[in-house]
Amino acid sequence: MDDVTPSPAVLEALRRQRAAMLAALEGDRPVYGVSTGMGRLAGTRLTAEQQADHQRNLLVGRAVGGPPWLSPELTCALLRMRLRGFLRGDAAVSPELVVFLADRINDGFLPAVPRDSLGSAGEIIPLAHAFQTFVGIGTVLDDGAGIPAAEALQRRGVEPFVLGPKEGASLIQGSPLSEAYAWVCAGRARRLVEWQTVCAAIAVDVLGAPQAIYRGTRIEKLIAGAATRPEVVQAPISVRVGPKVLEYASQATEELRETLQESWETPADSPAFLDGEFVPTTGYHAAALGLRMDAVKAALIHAAEVSVQRLHRLLDPQFSGLPSQLAVDPGPQAGLTPLHKRAAGELHAMCRLAAPATLGSLDTSAGQEDVQAFASAAGAELETVIERFFAITACELIAGRQARYLSGGPGAPKLADTYAWLGARVEPVVVDRSLGEEVERLAKACREWQSRLEPR
């Protein structure tokens, strides 16, 4: 990812906003999380001496999570989402904190942030873990190994940050983790749909399926010029409905991106500092993002069901006209049936995550927090579903490559680049061999390389 450096003009605007906020704090009106406790203790007024330590304490007492930790990509995205929100100005944090945060993004600072068991109304548990590291507490990941945050800062020649009024509260407010999941997963889901479109086109090509049903769909250009088999009057449903299923997955993903854009434009602090006033908000309740991620998850699981069934049809000579199980010598050789079993196992694991993660609120904080969005849980499940679907996609691509090898001929002209790309990564299965590592390598290659619906 590119480095981030706030412009001088932005920092000056933040400085003015910070000064206005500090001036507003000089009155006697209680300000949540600054001159009062938080949650059920919001009615407790803090003395000046207590306020001096309060912002740091907010980051310490709420860090009750544990491993597994977020991936480096999600952790970096979390930091970026936090920075994006601060640059909006309504948090009224100091420009020094903004620069410190930007510098940590740029120097690869990766706090150990818990992925699971986050039952607060907002995201205070993961955010406390993420940002207590700024004051030299907690754990930072260095090449996957945990080291004390103070040591990680020292290695960078950086002193722990000294928080000013409201800054500790602002660091744990809002829903930047849910935004990070939405940002990362939306990109991965779009890439996955592109690859699944290629898989659907390969299935039409190697099965010799009738093509009229695909007019106006995204695979129409890819299958142009593909040979059809006269004896195939109607392809299996999994082959026919693929484009429609993927169209819905694309639509659900685009709606997630639109909701993320709305979240970026909405004040997240509670209270936010708007027009010279402290205004309570509900930016911590990321239900809209969570429900959108649940919708994408369901759409992808259904698409995976179609993919696994389509893979099974490729292995069946009744549908493919090719040797049974795509084996060169069926009987003595198992062919690619074990590959389908791997895909079926991945699908079964995905289906166990099909229930909405955003449902299941419970009372916490002595009843003060009586509803949770669980949006980050929806993001974690969506991330898992996407990873498993990439494995299924790799299985289907290997089968498609094998079917093209056994059937001979170049196949659809617009798929030539894809077949060449697959051929450079997967050798034909002439005799049985262990394909597990090849599945992993191909899944990784698909995650990292954007497929093209209109190859050269």
N, C-alpha and C positions, 0 to 999 in steps of 0.2 A: 504494500500500500504506500501511497505517496505521503511524504511528510506534511505536517500541518503547522502553519505559522500564522497566528492572528495578525492582521494588519495593524499598523499604528493607529489608524482612524477608528477601528473597532475597539482597540484597547482604551483609547481616549473616551469613547462613548461609555464603555464599561466603568471607567474611572468616575465619570460624572454620575452615572446611575448609582454607583457604590456610595459616593458622597451623599447623595440625596437620601439613600436608604439609612445611612448612619445618622443623618440628621433627624430622620423620622423616628429613630429608636430613642431619641433623647426625651421623648414624652413619657407620660406615666402609663400609657395604654399597654396592657400585656400583649406580647407578640409570641405566638406559639413557637416553641422550639428554640426561642432566643432568651426571653425572660421568663419562660415557663418550662415545665417538664413537657414530655410528649406522651401521646396515647392517653391512657387512663389517668396519667398524672399531669394532664394539661392544665388543671386548675391550681397546680402548685406554683406559686411565684418564687423566683430565684433571686437571691441576694446578688449584689454586684460581684462579690467574691465567688459565689457559685457559678455565675455566668462566665467568669474568666476560664473555668475548666470545663464548662458544659459542652462546648462544641467538640472538644476532643473526646469527652466521655461518650458522646452519642455514637462515635465510631467504634468504641471499645466494647461496651456492654452488649451490643447487638450482634457481634460477630460470633454466632453460635453454630455455624454450619461446619461442614467437613467434606472430604472427598466423596465422590469423584469431583474434580475441578473442571471448570469450563475449558474448552480447547483454546489454544493460543489465538485462533482466528476470532472466536466469540469474545474472548477477553479484550482483544484489541478493538473489536467493534463496540463493546460496552464503553470503553474509554472514549471512543469517538462520539458515541451518542451522548455521553455526558458533556463532552466539550461542545457539541452542536447546541445542546440546550442552554448551556451557560452563555454562549455567544449571542443568544436571543436577547439577553439582558434582564429578563424578569426575575431571575434568581438573585441579581444584584450582588454577586460575589466579586471579589477584588480582581483586577487584571493580573495581579501577581499569581493568584491561584489558577487563573486561566492559562497563563504562560507555563506554570509548573506542570499542569495537566498536559498541555501540548508537548512540552519537552519530554515527558514520560512516554507519550505515544511515539515520539520520534526516536527515542533511544531504546525502544523495545522492552520497556518495563511491563511485566506481566504478573499482576497480583494473582494469588491463588483464590479463585472465586468459586464457591460451592454451586453445583449444578442442580441438586435435588433437595427435597425436604424443606421447601421455602414456604412456610405457612402464614406469612404476615399479609396484612391488607395491601401493602405496597411491596417494595423490593428492599426493605431495610436490611435484611440479613445478608444477601449477596453484596449489596452496596457497602455495608459496613466492612465486610471482608476486603472489598476492592480498595476502599479509600482510607482505611486505617493505615495502609502501607505508606501513604503520603506523609504520615506523622512518625514513621519509623516503627510501626507495630505490625505484627502479623507476618505473613509468608508471601514471598515472591517466587515464581517459577523461573528457573534458569536451566535451559535445556531439559525441561521436564522434572528437574529436581527442585525441591523446596529449599529456600534459604531465607534467613531472617530479613525482613524488609529493611531494617537498619543497615545490614550489610550490603544489600542491593543498592541502596542509595549511596553508601560510602564508595562502592566500586565506581559509581558514576560521578564522584566528587561533588555530591549534592547533600545539603543539610536537610533534615526533616522539615516539612512545612509547618509553620506556626499559624493555626487557624484563627481568623478573626470572627467577630459576631456574625451569626447566621450561617457561616460557611460549612460547619459540620452538618447542620441540618440540611443544607442545600445538597450536599454530597450524597445523602441517603434518601432524598425525595424523588418523586417521579417514577418513571418506568423505563430507564435507559436499557435495562437488560432485555425486556420484551421487545424494545425497538431494535436492539442488536440482533436478536433471533429473527425478527421479521425481515430485517435488511439482508442478513446472510442467507436465510432459508429461501427467501423469494428469489434471490439470484440462483441458488442451487436448483430450486424447483423449475425455473425457466430452462436451465440447461438440461435438466432431466427430461422435461417434456420434448425438447428438441431431439434428444437421443432416442426417446421412445417413438417419435415420429419416424425417425430413420428405421428403427426396428420394425414398425408397422409396414413401411415400404418394402423392406427386405422380405418380410413374410409374403406379401402380395407377389413379389418378384419370383421367389423360389417356389412358391406353391402354384404359380401360374393361374392365380385367381382372376375372375372377371373384374374389370376395372371401372365399369360405368358408375358404380355406387360411390366412387371417390371423386366425382366431378365437383369442383369447387372447394375441395379440402386441401389441407397443407401438404398432403403426400402426392397430390395429382402430378406435379412436375417431376417428382422423384421416380415415379413408376412409368413415366412416358417412355414408350418403346419397349416395355417389358413384354415378353412372350406370354401368351395365355395357353392353357391346356383345354382343348375342346370338351373333354370329358368332365371338367369341373364346371357344373352348372351354377352352383352356389357355394361360396366358401363358408367355413364355420363362422359362427357369430363373432367369436373373438377376433377374427380377421376383418370382419365387416365393420364392427362398431368402433374399432380403435381410434379413428380420427375424431369421432364425436366425443368419446370419453376424454381424449386429450384436449379437445377444445374447451371442455368444461374445466379441466385442471388449469389450463392457461387463464381462463376467465377468473377462477378463484384466486390464482396467484396475482393477477393484475389488481383485483379488488383489495388484496392484502397490501400491495404497494401503495394504493390510493389511501388506505387507512393509515399506513405509516406516514405518508406525507401530511395527513391531517394531524397526526400525533406530533410531528416535528414543529408544527405551527401553533401548538397549544401550550400555554404555560403549564409547567410541571410542578413547580414548588407549591407547597401549601403551608404558609401563605406565600404567594408571589408578590413582588413589589411592582405594582402597576399604577401609573399616573399618580405617583406620590403616596399611594396607599398600600397597606398590607391586605391582600385579598386572598381568602381561602379558595382553593381549587380542588379538583378531583383528578389531577394528572397522574396520581399514583394508581388509579383504578383503570388498568389497561385492558378492560374486558373486550373492547372492540378489536384490539389487536389479537387477543387470545382466541376469540371466536373466529376471526378470519383465519388464524393459523390452524385451528381445529378443522375449518372447512377445507383448507388446502390439504391437510392430512387425510381427510376422508376421500377427497377426490383422487389423491395419489394412490391410496390403498385400492380403490376400485380400479384404477388404471393398472396397478400391479397384478390384480386378479386377471385382467384381460391379457397382460403380458405373459403370465405363467401359463395360462391356457393356450395362448398362441404358440408358445414354446413347445408345449405338449403335442400340438398338431404337427409341428415340424418333424417330430420324431416318429410319427405314425405314417406308414406307407400308404394307408387308405386315403390320406389327404395330400401327402407330398409326392407320391409316386417314386420315392427314393428308398434305398435300403432301410430296413427296420432299424429304428433307434439311431439312424444316421451312422451306423457302423459300416466300415469297409467290408467286414466279414461277420455278419450278424450270427450270433450263437456263440462261436468262440470268443467274440468280442462283445462287450457290454454297450459299446458306443457311448452316446451322450445321455442315456437315461439317468445316470447319477447326477448329471448337471441339472436336470429337471428337478430331481429330489432336493438339491441344494436350493433351487429357486423356490420350491414349495415350502421348505423350511423357513426361508426368509419371509415369505408371504404370511405364513402362520404367525411369526413373531410380529409382523406389522399389524395383523388383524387384532392381536391382543391389545394394541394401542388405539383401536378405532374409537373408543368412547371419548366424548369431549373432556379434555383436561380442565376446562374452565369451570366445571360444575363441582360443587362439594363444599360450600362455605360452612364455616364453624365460628363460634364465638372465640375471640382471643382478647387479650388486654382487658380482662374483667368486663367484657361486654362492650367496651368502647369501639373495638373493631369487630363487627359482626358480619361482615361480608368480605370475601377475598375474590380477586379476579383469576388468580392462578395462571396468568398469561404466560409467565416465563416457563411454567410447566408445559403449557401447550407448545411453546417454542422448542423445548427440549425433546418432546415427543415427535414433533415434526422433523427436527434434525435427525433423530434416529430412523424415522420412516424413510427419509430421503436417502440416508446412507444405505439402508437395506435395499431400497429400490435400485440404487446404482449397481448393487451386486446382482440383482435379478436382470437388470439391463445387460450387464456383462455376460451373463449366462445366455441370454437370448441372442446377443451379437455373435457369440462363439458358435451357437447352433446355426445361425444364419450363414455364417462364414463356411461352416462345414457343409451345409446344404448346397450352397453355391459351388463348392469344390466337387461334391458328388454329382451334381447335375451337369457340370461342364458348361462351357460357354461363358460369355462375359456378363450376362445379365443386363438389367436396365442400364442404358448409357449414363443416366444422371447419377447412378449409384456406383459408377466405376471408381471414383475417388474413395468412397467409403470402403468398398471391397479391398482396394489397394491398402488403405490405412489399416484395416483389420488383418490383411494378409501379412503385413510387416510386423504385426504384434502376436499373431496366433498362427502357429503351423497347423496344417490339416491333421486331423486325428486319424492317422493311418493304422496305428495299433493303439490299444488302450494305454492311457497314461494319466497320471495325477494332474487334474486341472485346477486344483484349489489355488495355487499361486498365480496361475494365469487369470483366473477370475478376479483376484485382488488387484493385479497389475492393470487389467483392462478397466475395472471399475474406477481405479485411481486416474487413469488416463482420460476417461470420460468426464470425471469431475473437473479435471484441470484444463480440458480443451473444449472450446465451444464448437458443437457440431454445426454443419451448414446445410440448410434446407435446399440451397441451390449450389451444389458443388461446381467447381470449375469445369 
